Structure formats: structure tokens, C-alpha cells
């Protein structure tokens, strides 16, 4: 799985070189009472093309660009966002929906948001 995201990141440079640039995505991350909210918009990219995945505790937003290589159609991923999900976010409750032309990803807090506290007894070695 790690190789998959390294490949995704490499594709950014390849596509940028081949097509002379890419759209600059709009990303907004804000903290709310019950969690964080990530808003994503990529000018020139249909909202239905955006995909969201969690792989090995990393949240990724990307879209696929179709290319012809050796006469075959290949889809190269263009990564918009790729970050490890913090420990205080409930990974199992992350959700995504469209609001107008923006992808909105909800990242709800878990019980560790206010920190984890515990006294540790020291034993004899």
C-alpha cells in the first residue's frame, strides 16, 4: 500500500512536466466543535472525478487523469491532499459529501481529542 502512494506522489511531477502545469487546488481545513472539516475544490476538474481514500492511516484526495501510453489508456492519479490522520480523529467516522462545487470531508474527534492522561506506576526491575 505504501508503494501506491509513493507512485501517486511521483505522478505529480510527471503530469506537471507533460502538460505544462496543473490546476491549483483550493484546500481549507478548519476546526469546529466536534471535529475538523476539510474543503476541497479543484478548478477545471469535475467534482465527480474526486476520490477520497484512507490507506494505512493516511487520508488522500485525488483524481485520475486519462493518458494514452503505447496505445493503451492509462489513468494517472493526481494527488490533491495526502496526510496522516491525527490520533485524535475518529478514522472510522470520517465522511465526505459534496456541497455545491466543493468536496467536504468531515473529520470527527475521538475520545483522545482532549489528550490522554494516565499515571504510570513504576515497578521494580
Beta strands, then each sheet from edge to edge (+ up, - down):
strand 1: 25-31
strand 2: 35-42
strand 3: 51-55
strand 4: 58-69
strand 5: 72-84
strand 6: 95-99
strand 7: 102-108
sheet 1: 1+ 2- 7+ 6-
sheet 2: 3+ 4- 5+
end
